[in-house]
């Protein structure tokens, strides 16, 4: 069993073929982390890795012979107080006002497989032999509270999934003011922190900065994981590249406000903490109640960033995403949003749909504007029934018309929101999250429904269930277009308001759970003004996410490159939109735009009626090409080759698991005059295979070694044939 307990040393060794994670019980009963990294031999004591240092000003956590100071100990899940002056993993307020906790080892359980942590989303196993789990129970005897730390190690992945659960077994209530999902203390600080930050329409840009003393952090207090910082941090050595070197990746399976921070202490150790943001959270725990933190996924590899991403892609693609669509090829869609916005009629939509069918589109998606009084963004949210002026047949009949044309039908919803100009608001003005006596900040003229209340979730479920049940719907785009302000629930007492933000997200998960359970054949795509909630929590319910409202191919190179750090390519919604692009006015050819969008759940989002016959023919060819290579684009092993954040060029490749087929792409950003030769090298192929290599009509046979080490030369004139700036080429390699 790959979790070993050495009784004498009181040491837990969690390992698989590639990684080891070692914890022990200190002599005062608290937990110490001894090691996290490459696999070490089992059956050995690693207690020697504990370093004791009596230093001036340090407080000791025992009056025994060993001078153990928590400030200088790599702790497993540090609690507030006790001489550790760094930020801690938990902070519990007790009846007497004290925040000091002493969680000490009580018992542990090791078992095959992995337990659910419902109602929270989490990774899972399909067979118990895929993973082993240990639960270590700690006890604070003064308040009679348990802390259960759970770790699951996957057999075939360099992954540990962990979470913490707080249980109150005492008579008196305690208040959890901070409950991180996990803490990792590393012995040195010679790392760079990698994170994915940005804003609306420029989400998940890769940021890299060296660690320095003090706290460096990412976070959201917006009620959603946010476009500003994705809930992901990696620590890598300065010398680490995409293909070599150490990297630790941390990703939180949560869609609400969160904190991810890295603290370097004055003696150059590093502490990583990740979990629900403590500033928007507090949770009173009464007798016999428990609180479950979200899951934290930790990846360690010594083989570079691509290897870390592969671990996340495999885990999230196969053991986080669920349902029939997890492994199914995703349909090529046309979404009407950038074609019409809310300005459409049933007739104009049907005309667009017929055109879509004529070029080979498989799924037609009707976006925002079909319901209530939704002619603009000031009205309608909350009224999930058709706007009969625009859609006289109703959605039920309209969906059948699309199916009759020969496509599947998809529908846009934004279930968490309400406009004041809606029947729902007129009937239930109390349904929104707002603070009594304070100004309620509108955002896009809409407000957030109080999903911490079951009756509000029930009301929305009732409307959606009805319309979906009565229509022929194969796909749902679930949008969310504002953050939470003035968070307050009128059904919660003054000591319960700290629960509301977390309970809101539990309400969102609850609605997702009910709809995906009731309609298991429907493909869900999550969305939040583009990619403001592109996180693992959402992937558990919806296997793909609309990546960004910026559909310009030039910008998308960066956004999709950054997104690939953590998220599988099949989860990245990517569409070809109009040129000039609506937001940037940038012009890129129809193939230049598709060459980027192909690397994702592919589709179109433009008015086909405005395109030339030539462009419509190109779209037909693109759909035929994508259909042929769809599996490799969506489910191949994806390797980043050249970063658009580090230079003018970008490149990546998707390779089949058996390495017999690959499609690579090369993109330049700015064109250059009188430029040097262009040589492109690849990654991830089999050195010994011969590959028929095709690009720009050339067809030549090269070995994998040639392609990876010598590369191919591309004539810049050919590269620049359709586009100058943002010119690109796709290279298809087939084993022969
Ligand atoms: C934001 C989404 O990201 C867009 O794709 C579109 O669905 C609009 N909302 C509709 O309001």
Boltz pocket constraint, residues with backbone or C-beta under 6 A from the ligand:
constraints:
  - pocket:
      binder: B
      contacts: [[A, 337], [A, 367], [A, 368], [A, 412], [A, 479], [A, 481], [A, 527], [A, 528], [A, 529], [A, 530], [A, 546], [A, 548], [A, 549]]
      max_distance: 6.0
